[in-house]
Amino acid sequence: MIKRKIFKSLQDHLSRKEISLIIGPRQAGKTTLMLLLKEQLEKEGHPTLFLNLDIEADARFFTSQETLIRKIELELGREDGFVFIDEIQRKEDAGVFLKGIYDMNLPYKYIVSGSGSVELKRKIHESLVGRKRIFELNTLSFEEVVNFRTEYRYENKLLDFLSLDLNKAKLLLDDYLLFGGYPRVVLAKNINEKQLEISEIYQSYLEKDIAYLLQVKKTEALTNLVKIIAAQTGKLINYSELSSILGISTQTVKDYLWYLEKTFILHKLTPYFRNVRKEIRKSPVYYFFDLGLRNYAVGGFGNLNLPDIGFVFQNFVFNLLREKSSLSPASIHFWRTGDGAEVDFVVDLVRELVPIEVKWASLKRAAVSRSLRNFILQYRPAKSYIVNISLRETITIGKTKIHFIPFHELMGLNMQESL
C-alpha cells in the first residue's frame, strides 16, 4: 500500500458539509484513495455507498437527481451517510447536477472524483462555488515513492536519510526520473511490466479523455504534439513552428495545448519580465506532470542514457516547486532575455523574487553562471538557489546570498519562509 500525503486532509474534510472534490490525472490513484476512505468509514460504523459512472450498472442511477436520491435512500436510509461518486466527468452537466443534490440539504456527505477533463474543470467548479473543496491528486511525488521504496522506515526523517546516504538518494532519484510516479508503474515488478503499464495509461488517456473531449477518433496530430513537447521540455515553444510541423492551424495547436493542461498532462510556464524591451514576453515553456509519461512520449522510458536527462531533472525540480507553492500566493516563472541570458525558475513571492538555477551535476565548487549574475545585478534578490546533486554551500554576490543545495533539500524548504 502506497501512502498518499493528501489522505489526511481528505480525512479531516469528511466532517465538513462541503463536497470533497478530488481531481487529477487518469490512473493517479483517485479511486484507490476513495476506497480507502470508504473502508475506514465502514470500520468506524458509518454507512457508505460507492457509485462509479464508468460502470453501466451504476451510471443508470444518474439519469436524474430524483433517481439518484432514491438509490441513496434505499442503500443508506435517511440518516447520516457518506456517498462516493467516481468518474463524475462522465455525467453531462455534472456541476449543475451536483449543485441540485447538494442544495436539497440531505443528511449525506458527498466525496466526488473525476479526471481533469475540461467539463470537470470548468462547469463543476463554476456550479459548485461555495459548495465544494478541491483536492488535487497528482501522480506519486518523489517523497511518496521514496517512502514506499524504503518501507516507511524514514517517514518522519526522510531528509536526514537522503542527506546521510547520498548514493542511495541518487539511485532513488534516477529511478524516479526514468519511471515517474504513476502508481501502477511504481508497483510494477520489472521494466517490462512498467513498459506495459505506462503504454496502457498513455493509450487510455488518448482514447478515453482526449477522444471524448475533442469528439474525434483520430488524434494523430495531438499525439505528435505531445511527442514534440516531450522532446522540448523546458525549452521555448514557437506556436507557428509547431503549426507548420503538425499541419494544423496555430489556434488548433494552442487549443490542443490547453486541453493537455486541463487534463493534467502539461503545465505551462510563462516568462517573468519587467524590462519589456529586453526580456522575452510571449513564448512559454512546458513541463510534464509525470516524468514517466514524458519519457514514454519521447521514446525514452526506462532509458538510463537519456540524452536530455538534464531537462528531465529540471522538470523534476519544477514539480517540486509547484507542489510547494500550491498553497501559497507564490507564482513560478522562467527568465529569458533577447541576448540569451536565462534563469530556469523565478519564484515570485509577491514581495520578493527568488531565482533558481538547476544543475544536473555533482558540483565540486560554487560557480555562478553569467545569466544568474545578470539577473542578480538587475533585480537584486535577497537570496537565490542553485539546485544540484550533492553540493551544499553558500556564497554572496553583493547583498544576495546564493545557496547551493542538493535536490532533496528543496523538499524541506518552506515557500514563504525558507525560500
TIZA-541447 format. One record per residue (C-alpha): residue number from 1; x, y, z. Coordinates in nm, 3 decimals, decimal comma. Layout:
! residues N
<r seq="NUM" px="X" py="Y" pz="Z"/>
...
//
This chain:
! residues 419
<r seq="1" px="0,000" py="0,000" pz="0,000"/>
<r seq="2" px="0,138" py="0,339" pz="-0,103"/>
<r seq="3" px="0,051" py="0,615" pz="0,142"/>
<r seq="4" px="-0,070" py="0,943" pz="-0,008"/>
<r seq="5" px="0,005" py="1,274" pz="0,162"/>
<r seq="6" px="-0,337" py="1,408" pz="0,069"/>
<r seq="7" px="-0,517" py="1,133" pz="0,262"/>
<r seq="8" px="-0,505" py="1,315" pz="0,599"/>
<r seq="9" px="-0,651" py="1,632" pz="0,451"/>
<r seq="10" px="-0,935" py="1,432" pz="0,298"/>
<r seq="11" px="-0,997" py="1,258" pz="0,630"/>
<r seq="12" px="-1,023" py="1,592" pz="0,807"/>
<r seq="13" px="-1,269" py="1,720" pz="0,547"/>
<r seq="14" px="-1,511" py="1,431" pz="0,593"/>
<r seq="15" px="-1,672" py="1,616" pz="0,881"/>
<r seq="16" px="-1,746" py="1,920" pz="0,662"/>
<r seq="17" px="-2,072" py="1,957" pz="0,471"/>
<r seq="18" px="-1,897" py="2,075" pz="0,155"/>
<r seq="19" px="-1,846" py="1,828" pz="-0,127"/>
<r seq="20" px="-1,494" py="1,683" pz="-0,124"/>
<r seq="21" px="-1,399" py="1,706" pz="-0,491"/>
<r seq="22" px="-1,091" py="1,504" pz="-0,589"/>
<r seq="23" px="-0,946" py="1,592" pz="-0,928"/>
<r seq="24" px="-0,635" py="1,478" pz="-1,108"/>
<r seq="25" px="-0,499" py="1,278" pz="-1,400"/>
<r seq="26" px="-0,632" py="0,941" pz="-1,504"/>
<r seq="27" px="-0,471" py="0,649" pz="-1,315"/>
<r seq="28" px="-0,326" py="0,874" pz="-1,043"/>
<r seq="29" px="-0,500" py="0,675" pz="-0,768"/>
<r seq="30" px="-0,826" py="0,863" pz="-0,708"/>
<r seq="31" px="-1,043" py="0,550" pz="-0,695"/>
<r seq="32" px="-0,799" py="0,372" pz="-0,462"/>
<r seq="33" px="-0,796" py="0,674" pz="-0,232"/>
<r seq="34" px="-1,175" py="0,684" pz="-0,218"/>
<r seq="35" px="-1,197" py="0,312" pz="-0,145"/>
<r seq="36" px="-0,954" py="0,355" pz="0,144"/>
<r seq="37" px="-1,169" py="0,635" pz="0,285"/>
<r seq="38" px="-1,477" py="0,418" pz="0,240"/>
<r seq="39" px="-1,310" py="0,127" pz="0,421"/>
<r seq="40" px="-1,210" py="0,348" pz="0,712"/>
<r seq="41" px="-1,560" py="0,493" pz="0,748"/>
<r seq="42" px="-1,715" py="0,147" pz="0,749"/>
<r seq="43" px="-1,474" py="0,034" pz="1,021"/>
<r seq="44" px="-1,597" py="0,328" pz="1,226"/>
<r seq="45" px="-1,956" py="0,215" pz="1,173"/>
<r seq="46" px="-2,064" py="0,474" pz="0,916"/>
<r seq="47" px="-2,293" py="0,371" pz="0,628"/>
<r seq="48" px="-2,142" py="0,428" pz="0,282"/>
<r seq="49" px="-2,236" py="0,399" pz="-0,084"/>
<r seq="50" px="-1,989" py="0,384" pz="-0,375"/>
<r seq="51" px="-2,100" py="0,460" pz="-0,731"/>
<r seq="52" px="-1,879" py="0,468" pz="-1,041"/>
<r seq="53" px="-2,004" py="0,629" pz="-1,361"/>
<r seq="54" px="-1,763" py="0,418" pz="-1,566"/>
<r seq="55" px="-1,977" py="0,119" pz="-1,463"/>
<r seq="56" px="-2,300" py="0,095" pz="-1,660"/>
<r seq="57" px="-2,493" py="-0,059" pz="-1,369"/>
<r seq="58" px="-2,409" py="0,248" pz="-1,157"/>
<r seq="59" px="-2,441" py="0,509" pz="-1,433"/>
<r seq="60" px="-2,814" py="0,433" pz="-1,476"/>
<r seq="61" px="-2,883" py="0,590" pz="-1,135"/>
<r seq="62" px="-2,765" py="0,927" pz="-1,270"/>
<r seq="63" px="-3,041" py="0,975" pz="-1,526"/>
<r seq="64" px="-3,200" py="1,226" pz="-1,289"/>
<r seq="65" px="-3,142" py="1,374" pz="-0,945"/>
<r seq="66" px="-3,458" py="1,203" pz="-0,820"/>
<r seq="67" px="-3,335" py="0,861" pz="-0,933"/>
<r seq="68" px="-3,000" py="0,906" pz="-0,760"/>
<r seq="69" px="-3,160" py="1,023" pz="-0,435"/>
<r seq="70" px="-3,394" py="0,723" pz="-0,436"/>
<r seq="71" px="-3,092" py="0,494" pz="-0,478"/>
<r seq="72" px="-2,905" py="0,666" pz="-0,193"/>
<r seq="73" px="-3,206" py="0,649" pz="0,040"/>
<r seq="74" px="-3,256" py="0,282" pz="-0,047"/>
<r seq="75" px="-2,898" py="0,197" pz="0,048"/>
<r seq="76" px="-2,835" py="0,438" pz="0,336"/>
<r seq="77" px="-3,178" py="0,527" pz="0,468"/>
<r seq="78" px="-3,247" py="0,886" pz="0,566"/>
<r seq="79" px="-2,980" py="0,913" pz="0,835"/>
<r seq="80" px="-2,626" py="1,045" pz="0,801"/>
<r seq="81" px="-2,415" py="0,861" pz="0,544"/>
<r seq="82" px="-2,128" py="0,900" pz="0,300"/>
<r seq="83" px="-2,179" py="0,887" pz="-0,076"/>
<r seq="84" px="-1,878" py="0,828" pz="-0,303"/>
<r seq="85" px="-1,918" py="0,917" pz="-0,671"/>
<r seq="86" px="-1,630" py="0,821" pz="-0,902"/>
<r seq="87" px="-1,566" py="0,949" pz="-1,257"/>
<r seq="88" px="-1,823" py="1,229" pz="-1,231"/>
<r seq="89" px="-1,697" py="1,385" pz="-1,556"/>
<r seq="90" px="-1,897" py="1,118" pz="-1,739"/>
<r seq="91" px="-2,217" py="1,293" pz="-1,630"/>
<r seq="92" px="-2,341" py="1,564" pz="-1,865"/>
<r seq="93" px="-2,373" py="1,899" pz="-1,683"/>
<r seq="94" px="-2,219" py="1,736" pz="-1,377"/>
<r seq="95" px="-2,183" py="2,066" pz="-1,189"/>
<r seq="96" px="-2,550" py="2,159" pz="-1,216"/>
<r seq="97" px="-2,646" py="1,801" pz="-1,128"/>
<r seq="98" px="-2,435" py="1,800" pz="-0,809"/>
<r seq="99" px="-2,543" py="2,152" pz="-0,714"/>
<r seq="100" px="-2,908" py="2,048" pz="-0,722"/>
<r seq="101" px="-2,844" py="1,747" pz="-0,499"/>
<r seq="102" px="-2,628" py="1,944" pz="-0,256"/>
<r seq="103" px="-2,890" py="2,218" pz="-0,225"/>
<r seq="104" px="-3,153" py="1,964" pz="-0,119"/>
<r seq="105" px="-2,971" py="1,970" pz="0,218"/>
<r seq="106" px="-2,998" py="1,595" pz="0,267"/>
<r seq="107" px="-2,802" py="1,426" pz="0,551"/>
<r seq="108" px="-2,529" py="1,291" pz="0,325"/>
<r seq="109" px="-2,167" py="1,381" pz="0,276"/>
<r seq="110" px="-2,051" py="1,359" pz="-0,086"/>
<r seq="111" px="-1,698" py="1,261" pz="-0,188"/>
<r seq="112" px="-1,667" py="1,303" pz="-0,565"/>
<r seq="113" px="-1,380" py="1,235" pz="-0,804"/>
<r seq="114" px="-1,308" py="1,284" pz="-1,169"/>
<r seq="115" px="-1,028" py="1,304" pz="-1,420"/>
<r seq="116" px="-0,917" py="1,654" pz="-1,509"/>
<r seq="117" px="-1,137" py="1,697" pz="-1,811"/>
<r seq="118" px="-1,243" py="2,039" pz="-1,936"/>
<r seq="119" px="-1,602" py="1,962" pz="-1,839"/>
<r seq="120" px="-1,489" py="1,889" pz="-1,484"/>
<r seq="121" px="-1,251" py="2,183" pz="-1,457"/>
<r seq="122" px="-1,495" py="2,441" pz="-1,589"/>
<r seq="123" px="-1,859" py="2,360" pz="-1,529"/>
<r seq="124" px="-1,828" py="2,176" pz="-1,200"/>
<r seq="125" px="-1,610" py="2,448" pz="-1,050"/>
<r seq="126" px="-1,844" py="2,722" pz="-1,166"/>
<r seq="127" px="-2,163" py="2,548" pz="-1,050"/>
<r seq="128" px="-2,031" py="2,446" pz="-0,708"/>
<r seq="129" px="-1,895" py="2,779" pz="-0,590"/>
<r seq="130" px="-1,909" py="2,774" pz="-0,209"/>
<r seq="131" px="-2,024" py="2,412" pz="-0,208"/>
<r seq="132" px="-1,702" py="2,219" pz="-0,256"/>
<r seq="133" px="-1,337" py="2,198" pz="-0,164"/>
<r seq="134" px="-1,098" py="2,082" pz="-0,431"/>
<r seq="135" px="-0,828" py="1,824" pz="-0,362"/>
<r seq="136" px="-0,579" py="1,780" pz="-0,646"/>
<r seq="137" px="-0,430" py="1,432" pz="-0,657"/>
<r seq="138" px="-0,136" py="1,403" pz="-0,893"/>
<r seq="139" px="0,078" py="1,101" pz="-0,965"/>
<r seq="140" px="0,310" py="0,997" pz="-0,684"/>
<r seq="141" px="0,559" py="1,256" pz="-0,569"/>
<r seq="142" px="0,926" py="1,174" pz="-0,519"/>
<r seq="143" px="0,871" py="1,184" pz="-0,143"/>
<r seq="144" px="0,582" py="0,936" pz="-0,164"/>
<r seq="145" px="0,782" py="0,699" pz="-0,385"/>
<r seq="146" px="1,093" py="0,712" pz="-0,163"/>
<r seq="147" px="0,888" py="0,645" pz="0,150"/>
<r seq="148" px="0,730" py="0,346" pz="-0,023"/>
<r seq="149" px="1,064" py="0,214" pz="-0,153"/>
<r seq="150" px="1,217" py="0,237" pz="0,197"/>
<r seq="151" px="0,909" py="0,074" pz="0,356"/>
<r seq="152" px="0,837" py="0,391" pz="0,555"/>
<r seq="153" px="1,135" py="0,337" pz="0,786"/>
<r seq="154" px="1,235" py="0,703" pz="0,748"/>
<r seq="155" px="0,890" py="0,853" pz="0,701"/>
<r seq="156" px="0,942" py="1,123" pz="0,964"/>
<r seq="157" px="1,312" py="1,175" pz="0,895"/>
<r seq="158" px="1,334" py="1,136" pz="0,520"/>
<r seq="159" px="1,562" py="1,435" pz="0,462"/>
<r seq="160" px="1,807" py="1,301" pz="0,721"/>
<r seq="161" px="1,816" py="0,965" pz="0,541"/>
<r seq="162" px="1,873" py="1,123" pz="0,198"/>
<r seq="163" px="2,141" py="1,358" pz="0,330"/>
<r seq="164" px="2,326" py="1,076" pz="0,507"/>
<r seq="165" px="2,321" py="0,830" pz="0,217"/>
<r seq="166" px="2,383" py="1,035" pz="-0,098"/>
<r seq="167" px="2,446" py="0,729" pz="-0,313"/>
<r seq="168" px="2,110" py="0,580" pz="-0,224"/>
<r seq="169" px="1,946" py="0,920" pz="-0,276"/>
<r seq="170" px="2,093" py="0,940" pz="-0,627"/>
<r seq="171" px="1,975" py="0,588" pz="-0,714"/>
<r seq="172" px="1,622" py="0,672" pz="-0,597"/>
<r seq="173" px="1,633" py="0,994" pz="-0,797"/>
<r seq="174" px="1,748" py="0,813" pz="-1,113"/>
<r seq="175" px="1,463" py="0,565" pz="-1,078"/>
<r seq="176" px="1,206" py="0,841" pz="-1,035"/>
<r seq="177" px="1,342" py="1,046" pz="-1,326"/>
<r seq="178" px="1,314" py="0,745" pz="-1,556"/>
<r seq="179" px="0,980" py="0,596" pz="-1,450"/>
<r seq="180" px="0,781" py="0,878" pz="-1,289"/>
<r seq="181" px="0,505" py="0,836" pz="-1,036"/>
<r seq="182" px="0,201" py="0,659" pz="-1,179"/>
<r seq="183" px="0,110" py="0,411" pz="-0,901"/>
<r seq="184" px="0,071" py="0,117" pz="-1,139"/>
<r seq="185" px="0,415" py="0,185" pz="-1,285"/>
<r seq="186" px="0,575" py="0,219" pz="-0,941"/>
<r seq="187" px="0,418" py="-0,107" pz="-0,827"/>
<r seq="188" px="0,521" py="-0,300" pz="-1,139"/>
<r seq="189" px="0,793" py="-0,554" pz="-1,062"/>
<r seq="190" px="1,021" py="-0,516" pz="-1,363"/>
<r seq="191" px="1,094" py="-0,296" pz="-1,663"/>
<r seq="192" px="0,871" py="-0,498" pz="-1,896"/>
<r seq="193" px="0,572" py="-0,463" pz="-1,666"/>
<r seq="194" px="0,643" py="-0,093" pz="-1,623"/>
<r seq="195" px="0,655" py="-0,053" pz="-2,001"/>
<r seq="196" px="0,319" py="-0,227" pz="-2,041"/>
<r seq="197" px="0,159" py="-0,017" pz="-1,767"/>
<r seq="198" px="0,276" py="0,321" pz="-1,899"/>
<r seq="199" px="0,172" py="0,221" pz="-2,252"/>
<r seq="200" px="-0,180" py="0,136" pz="-2,133"/>
<r seq="201" px="-0,204" py="0,461" pz="-1,935"/>
<r seq="202" px="-0,090" py="0,663" pz="-2,236"/>
<r seq="203" px="-0,335" py="0,497" pz="-2,476"/>
<r seq="204" px="-0,616" py="0,516" pz="-2,223"/>
<r seq="205" px="-0,560" py="0,888" pz="-2,190"/>
<r seq="206" px="-0,569" py="0,944" pz="-2,567"/>
<r seq="207" px="-0,866" py="0,719" pz="-2,627"/>
<r seq="208" px="-1,083" py="0,795" pz="-2,324"/>
<r seq="209" px="-1,004" py="1,152" pz="-2,225"/>
<r seq="210" px="-0,888" py="1,331" pz="-2,537"/>
<r seq="211" px="-1,108" py="1,150" pz="-2,787"/>
<r seq="212" px="-1,405" py="1,211" pz="-2,557"/>
<r seq="213" px="-1,327" py="1,580" pz="-2,512"/>
<r seq="214" px="-1,245" py="1,659" pz="-2,873"/>
<r seq="215" px="-1,513" py="1,427" pz="-3,011"/>
<r seq="216" px="-1,270" py="1,290" pz="-3,269"/>
<r seq="217" px="-1,145" py="0,940" pz="-3,336"/>
<r seq="218" px="-0,815" py="1,034" pz="-3,499"/>
<r seq="219" px="-0,578" py="1,202" pz="-3,257"/>
<r seq="220" px="-0,259" py="1,175" pz="-3,464"/>
<r seq="221" px="-0,183" py="1,549" pz="-3,463"/>
<r seq="222" px="-0,230" py="1,568" pz="-3,088"/>
<r seq="223" px="-0,018" py="1,258" pz="-3,029"/>
<r seq="224" px="0,260" py="1,409" pz="-3,237"/>
<r seq="225" px="0,226" py="1,736" pz="-3,046"/>
<r seq="226" px="0,278" py="1,552" pz="-2,716"/>
<r seq="227" px="0,592" py="1,390" pz="-2,859"/>
<r seq="228" px="0,731" py="1,725" pz="-2,976"/>
<r seq="229" px="0,663" py="1,895" pz="-2,643"/>
<r seq="230" px="0,825" py="1,599" pz="-2,466"/>
<r seq="231" px="1,137" py="1,648" pz="-2,676"/>
<r seq="232" px="1,133" py="2,022" pz="-2,598"/>
<r seq="233" px="1,067" py="2,001" pz="-2,224"/>
<r seq="234" px="1,183" py="2,322" pz="-2,060"/>
<r seq="235" px="1,258" py="2,491" pz="-2,394"/>
<r seq="236" px="1,082" py="2,785" pz="-2,556"/>
<r seq="237" px="0,781" py="2,690" pz="-2,767"/>
<r seq="238" px="0,708" py="2,851" pz="-3,104"/>
<r seq="239" px="0,339" py="2,809" pz="-3,191"/>
<r seq="240" px="0,388" py="2,892" pz="-3,561"/>
<r seq="241" px="0,666" py="2,637" pz="-3,593"/>
<r seq="242" px="0,451" py="2,369" pz="-3,427"/>
<r seq="243" px="0,165" py="2,457" pz="-3,662"/>
<r seq="244" px="0,389" py="2,407" pz="-3,965"/>
<r seq="245" px="0,531" py="2,075" pz="-3,843"/>
<r seq="246" px="0,192" py="1,929" pz="-3,750"/>
<r seq="247" px="-0,005" py="2,066" pz="-4,044"/>
<r seq="248" px="-0,273" py="2,224" pz="-3,826"/>
<r seq="249" px="-0,359" py="2,585" pz="-3,754"/>
<r seq="250" px="-0,181" py="2,785" pz="-3,486"/>
<r seq="251" px="-0,510" py="2,819" pz="-3,300"/>
<r seq="252" px="-0,559" py="2,442" pz="-3,304"/>
<r seq="253" px="-0,208" py="2,400" pz="-3,161"/>
<r seq="254" px="-0,299" py="2,638" pz="-2,878"/>
<r seq="255" px="-0,632" py="2,460" pz="-2,824"/>
<r seq="256" px="-0,462" py="2,121" pz="-2,803"/>
<r seq="257" px="-0,204" py="2,251" pz="-2,556"/>
<r seq="258" px="-0,487" py="2,394" pz="-2,348"/>
<r seq="259" px="-0,656" py="2,053" pz="-2,340"/>
<r seq="260" px="-0,328" py="1,892" pz="-2,237"/>
<r seq="261" px="-0,303" py="2,137" pz="-1,948"/>
<r seq="262" px="-0,660" py="2,080" pz="-1,835"/>
<r seq="263" px="-0,614" py="1,703" pz="-1,836"/>
<r seq="264" px="-0,306" py="1,717" pz="-1,612"/>
<r seq="265" px="-0,052" py="1,622" pz="-1,876"/>
<r seq="266" px="0,130" py="1,953" pz="-1,921"/>
<r seq="267" px="0,190" py="2,263" pz="-1,717"/>
<r seq="268" px="0,262" py="2,590" pz="-1,896"/>
<r seq="269" px="0,526" py="2,818" pz="-1,752"/>
<r seq="270" px="0,522" py="3,182" pz="-1,856"/>
<r seq="271" px="0,819" py="3,423" pz="-1,858"/>
<r seq="272" px="0,890" py="3,677" pz="-1,587"/>
<r seq="273" px="0,967" py="4,023" pz="-1,713"/>
<r seq="274" px="0,986" py="4,385" pz="-1,612"/>
<r seq="275" px="1,209" py="4,518" pz="-1,887"/>
<r seq="276" px="0,965" py="4,491" pz="-2,180"/>
<r seq="277" px="1,231" py="4,578" pz="-2,435"/>
<r seq="278" px="1,492" py="4,318" pz="-2,348"/>
<r seq="279" px="1,302" py="4,029" pz="-2,190"/>
<r seq="280" px="1,105" py="3,770" pz="-2,383"/>
<r seq="281" px="0,737" py="3,803" pz="-2,307"/>
<r seq="282" px="0,538" py="3,571" pz="-2,530"/>
<r seq="283" px="0,688" py="3,224" pz="-2,574"/>
<r seq="284" px="0,613" py="2,983" pz="-2,286"/>
<r seq="285" px="0,783" py="2,661" pz="-2,187"/>
<r seq="286" px="0,605" py="2,340" pz="-2,089"/>
<r seq="287" px="0,675" py="2,077" pz="-1,826"/>
<r seq="288" px="0,508" py="1,740" pz="-1,772"/>
<r seq="289" px="0,311" py="1,648" pz="-1,462"/>
<r seq="290" px="0,460" py="1,298" pz="-1,478"/>
<r seq="291" px="0,816" py="1,224" pz="-1,588"/>
<r seq="292" px="0,744" py="0,864" pz="-1,687"/>
<r seq="293" px="0,473" py="0,972" pz="-1,928"/>
<r seq="294" px="0,706" py="1,236" pz="-2,069"/>
<r seq="295" px="0,980" py="0,978" pz="-2,127"/>
<r seq="296" px="0,736" py="0,736" pz="-2,287"/>
<r seq="297" px="0,610" py="1,003" pz="-2,526"/>
<r seq="298" px="0,964" py="1,079" pz="-2,645"/>
<r seq="299" px="1,062" py="0,711" pz="-2,667"/>
<r seq="300" px="1,298" py="0,714" pz="-2,370"/>
<r seq="301" px="1,103" py="0,533" pz="-2,099"/>
<r seq="302" px="1,344" py="0,337" pz="-1,880"/>
<r seq="303" px="1,649" py="0,453" pz="-2,079"/>
<r seq="304" px="1,943" py="0,509" pz="-1,843"/>
<r seq="305" px="2,118" py="0,719" pz="-2,106"/>
<r seq="306" px="1,855" py="0,980" pz="-2,186"/>
<r seq="307" px="2,036" py="1,250" pz="-2,387"/>
<r seq="308" px="1,824" py="1,523" pz="-2,229"/>
<r seq="309" px="1,834" py="1,396" pz="-1,870"/>
<r seq="310" px="1,928" py="1,748" pz="-1,757"/>
<r seq="311" px="1,592" py="1,879" pz="-1,875"/>
<r seq="312" px="1,414" py="1,586" pz="-1,709"/>
<r seq="313" px="1,585" py="1,683" pz="-1,384"/>
<r seq="314" px="1,477" py="2,042" pz="-1,445"/>
<r seq="315" px="1,119" py="1,916" pz="-1,487"/>
<r seq="316" px="1,158" py="1,727" pz="-1,158"/>
<r seq="317" px="1,267" py="2,046" pz="-0,977"/>
<r seq="318" px="0,976" py="2,237" pz="-1,130"/>
<r seq="319" px="0,730" py="1,976" pz="-1,000"/>
<r seq="320" px="0,879" py="2,011" pz="-0,652"/>
<r seq="321" px="0,846" py="2,389" pz="-0,667"/>
<r seq="322" px="0,490" py="2,366" pz="-0,796"/>
<r seq="323" px="0,396" py="2,127" pz="-0,516"/>
<r seq="324" px="0,544" py="2,359" pz="-0,254"/>
<r seq="325" px="0,378" py="2,670" pz="-0,395"/>
<r seq="326" px="0,031" py="2,517" pz="-0,435"/>
<r seq="327" px="-0,096" py="2,652" pz="-0,103"/>
<r seq="328" px="0,077" py="2,989" pz="-0,123"/>
<r seq="329" px="0,034" py="3,305" pz="-0,331"/>
<r seq="330" px="0,371" py="3,237" pz="-0,495"/>
<r seq="331" px="0,390" py="3,202" pz="-0,871"/>
<r seq="332" px="0,665" py="3,036" pz="-1,076"/>
<r seq="333" px="0,810" py="3,171" pz="-1,399"/>
<r seq="334" px="1,128" py="3,149" pz="-1,604"/>
<r seq="335" px="1,350" py="3,434" pz="-1,723"/>
<r seq="336" px="1,492" py="3,487" pz="-2,071"/>
<r seq="337" px="1,638" py="3,793" pz="-2,240"/>
<r seq="338" px="1,675" py="3,871" pz="-2,606"/>
<r seq="339" px="2,053" py="3,848" pz="-2,579"/>
<r seq="340" px="2,048" py="3,493" pz="-2,444"/>
<r seq="341" px="2,059" py="3,528" pz="-2,065"/>
<r seq="342" px="1,833" py="3,280" pz="-1,886"/>
<r seq="343" px="1,737" py="3,158" pz="-1,541"/>
<r seq="344" px="1,544" py="2,831" pz="-1,510"/>
<r seq="345" px="1,291" py="2,947" pz="-1,250"/>
<r seq="346" px="1,191" py="3,271" pz="-1,085"/>
<r seq="347" px="0,965" py="3,227" pz="-0,783"/>
<r seq="348" px="0,760" py="3,542" pz="-0,734"/>
<r seq="349" px="0,668" py="3,564" pz="-0,365"/>
<r seq="350" px="0,483" py="3,894" pz="-0,424"/>
<r seq="351" px="0,720" py="4,091" pz="-0,202"/>
<r seq="352" px="1,041" py="3,933" pz="-0,328"/>
<r seq="353" px="1,185" py="3,731" pz="-0,614"/>
<r seq="354" px="1,384" py="3,410" pz="-0,578"/>
<r seq="355" px="1,582" py="3,299" pz="-0,886"/>
<r seq="356" px="1,660" py="2,927" pz="-0,905"/>
<r seq="357" px="1,901" py="2,750" pz="-1,137"/>
<r seq="358" px="1,913" py="2,374" pz="-1,187"/>
<r seq="359" px="2,234" py="2,180" pz="-1,247"/>
<r seq="360" px="2,232" py="1,810" pz="-1,331"/>
<r seq="361" px="2,575" py="1,759" pz="-1,179"/>
<r seq="362" px="2,752" py="1,677" pz="-0,855"/>
<r seq="363" px="2,914" py="2,017" pz="-0,833"/>
<r seq="364" px="3,260" py="2,032" pz="-0,674"/>
<r seq="365" px="3,273" py="2,408" pz="-0,623"/>
<r seq="366" px="3,038" py="2,703" pz="-0,610"/>
<r seq="367" px="3,032" py="2,872" pz="-0,950"/>
<r seq="368" px="2,764" py="3,116" pz="-1,065"/>
<r seq="369" px="2,664" py="3,149" pz="-1,430"/>
<r seq="370" px="2,675" py="3,480" pz="-1,612"/>
<r seq="371" px="2,297" py="3,464" pz="-1,663"/>
<r seq="372" px="2,225" py="3,433" pz="-1,292"/>
<r seq="373" px="2,471" py="3,714" pz="-1,220"/>
<r seq="374" px="2,286" py="3,933" pz="-1,471"/>
<r seq="375" px="1,955" py="3,861" pz="-1,300"/>
<r seq="376" px="2,103" py="3,937" pz="-0,958"/>
<r seq="377" px="2,250" py="4,266" pz="-1,079"/>
<r seq="378" px="1,920" py="4,368" pz="-1,237"/>
<r seq="379" px="1,675" py="4,263" pz="-0,964"/>
<r seq="380" px="1,896" py="4,240" pz="-0,652"/>
<r seq="381" px="1,713" py="3,949" pz="-0,483"/>
<r seq="382" px="1,792" py="3,873" pz="-0,120"/>
<r seq="383" px="1,860" py="3,507" pz="-0,198"/>
<r seq="384" px="1,898" py="3,261" pz="-0,480"/>
<r seq="385" px="1,926" py="2,883" pz="-0,508"/>
<r seq="386" px="2,128" py="2,654" pz="-0,731"/>
<r seq="387" px="1,981" py="2,305" pz="-0,708"/>
<r seq="388" px="2,229" py="2,030" pz="-0,790"/>
<r seq="389" px="2,302" py="1,669" pz="-0,698"/>
<r seq="390" px="2,522" py="1,700" pz="-0,392"/>
<r seq="391" px="2,693" py="2,036" pz="-0,325"/>
<r seq="392" px="2,585" py="2,229" pz="-0,016"/>
<r seq="393" px="2,745" py="2,571" pz="0,014"/>
<r seq="394" px="2,653" py="2,939" pz="0,043"/>
<r seq="395" px="2,830" py="3,234" pz="-0,120"/>
<r seq="396" px="2,742" py="3,602" pz="-0,155"/>
<r seq="397" px="2,727" py="3,833" pz="-0,454"/>
<r seq="398" px="2,661" py="4,188" pz="-0,343"/>
<r seq="399" px="2,375" py="4,154" pz="-0,097"/>
<r seq="400" px="2,243" py="3,832" pz="-0,249"/>
<r seq="401" px="2,304" py="3,502" pz="-0,071"/>
<r seq="402" px="2,336" py="3,216" pz="-0,318"/>
<r seq="403" px="2,259" py="2,877" pz="-0,169"/>
<r seq="404" px="2,388" py="2,565" pz="-0,344"/>
<r seq="405" px="2,165" py="2,282" pz="-0,222"/>
<r seq="406" px="2,128" py="1,909" pz="-0,303"/>
<r seq="407" px="1,798" py="1,835" pz="-0,479"/>
<r seq="408" px="1,639" py="1,660" pz="-0,181"/>
<r seq="409" px="1,680" py="1,965" pz="0,044"/>
<r seq="410" px="1,437" py="2,151" pz="-0,178"/>
<r seq="411" px="1,170" py="1,921" pz="-0,034"/>
<r seq="412" px="1,227" py="2,070" pz="0,312"/>
<r seq="413" px="1,214" py="2,439" pz="0,219"/>
<r seq="414" px="0,913" py="2,649" pz="0,311"/>
<r seq="415" px="0,798" py="2,851" pz="0,014"/>
<r seq="416" px="0,727" py="3,158" pz="0,222"/>
<r seq="417" px="0,986" py="3,134" pz="0,499"/>
<r seq="418" px="1,288" py="2,946" pz="0,366"/>
<r seq="419" px="1,298" py="3,043" pz="0,001"/>
//
